[in-house]
Amino acid sequence: MVERLYYESPGTAHFNVKFKSGGLLNRLTARELVGLTTREIEFIYLVESKRNATPEEIRALCKGTAKSKG
């Protein structure tokens, strides 16, 4: 099990990321997605929402400009 080195407040969104290279990372936070390029991502699954992210959401997450909903 991975231990987070920073505080995650209740309600933190988590993402599963599938890369085109075949790798899969589970339960990442938005902070961990900043800096990835959209070309290397096959899809991002929003765990709590139980749906795939749209291309616009993926771009915003990679840039660090994603707005939280709710």
ABEGO torsion letter per residue (X at the ends): XBBBABBBBBGBBBBBBBBAAGBBBBGBBAAAABGBBAAABABBBBAAAGBBBBAAAAAAAAAGABBBBX
